[in-house]
């Protein structure tokens, strides 16, 4: 069976086995790459037409209790510039975003213990009170099931938690042993059980990652059935133990985006900031390979550079709310329509 046959099988059946995925990732060539892109674009167009959903990203804190080896916000990075936004500052971001037309706010931050349950619930409830027609997505890391339930009851709609890797050994090559692979996976299962539209994902090209790791990630996505998947290239931060490692590969990332679209069909798939950071055309390339969500930055301008997950993070121009018109024009020129609606996940019937 050729790689083209494998891509067709994935399209028709929505799954490959471990060995089939491994062969495809290990041996794909330019022809396979282009074919996967074509099929992914066809699926995206049939389900979503030419719509690209827009979300307003608010990075609420650069403090983090964790010490992940790859992340610039890790607690051991004494050179990191720390900040946190209070309720009033977050609401100002939402006010500006609402004025610009955003109807989804994504609150993202390190695992900052300042945001105890009561404080976070107040933030969620206040946003919902002021903007009842808006969706709230949270990306705040690992919490207890009880805490997730409080967030959900307060009005949060979606939760993004990258699993990072579905390989136990690899997980502990990226994280200290005080963290738990099992807990990370349990968190995702808890989010699904509570009723969140749930997002998982991973970095492409992280240290010690091999083809088997990537295959396990794809199989886990198939098993979890998330409503959202966030993947992007691994990017180095100079103040981490992995400072001498290479960045992830753009072409492999794009191929994986295509495969995820072909496998999952109707998932919400962001074109990440990491793509735009690695390559000036990366975001548009992601969209051409099946992505259908973009998230311009609504955070106060004075803190954007402080949220430094990796070196050179794109935080201006089309990555920022100030560059919204430019972003819309770029996507329009490429044949896409930016839509401001909430864009909630709903199960689509796909006939390919």
Buried (B, 14 or more C-beta within 10 A) or exposed (E): EEBBEBBBBBBEEEBBEEEBBBBBBEEBEEEBBEBBBBBBBBBBBEBBEBBBBBBBBBBBBBBBEBBBBBBBBBBEBEEBEBBBBEEEBBBBBBEBBBEBBBBBBBBBBBBBEEBEBEEBBEBBBBBBEEBEEBBBBBBBBBBEBEBBBBBBEBBBBBBBBBBBBBBEEBBBBBBEEEBBBEEBBBBBEBBBEBEBBBBBBBBBBBBBBEBBBBBBBBBBBBEBEBBBBBBBBBBBBBBBBBEEBEBBBBEBBBBBBBBBBBBBBBBBBBBBBBBBBBBEEBBBBBBBBBBBBBBBBBBBEEBBEBBBBBBEBBBEEBBBBBBBEEBBEBBEEEEBEBBBEBBEBEEEEEEE
